[in-house]
Amino acid sequence: MGASSSAQTRALAEAKFKKKELQLREAEKAMAEYVAAGIAAREKTARLRALREAKEAAEAAEGRLPSADGIDKTVRARHKKRDTQIG
């Protein structure tokens, strides 16, 4: 009985060890994915910010100034002119 019990105990300990190793590998993989997603999000944000700033600089160079609601004054003036002609 002693040998069988010892073998079962050893098998159980090995199974627990393998399970822990697998959990550690999965945790490392998950952390790497989390870090990569954060880096990608920051890069995307920086790229979009650069595009927006370039667009705003081009609009400012053309003399168009964006308003608080996002519609630039040139577009607003065009719509106002069109609305007064129609009605």
Buried (B, 14 or more C-beta within 10 A) or exposed (E): EEEEEEEEEEEEEEEEEEEEEEEEEEEEEEEEEEEEEEEEEEEEEEEEEEEEEEEBEEBEEEEBEBEEEEEBEBEEEEEEEEEEEEE
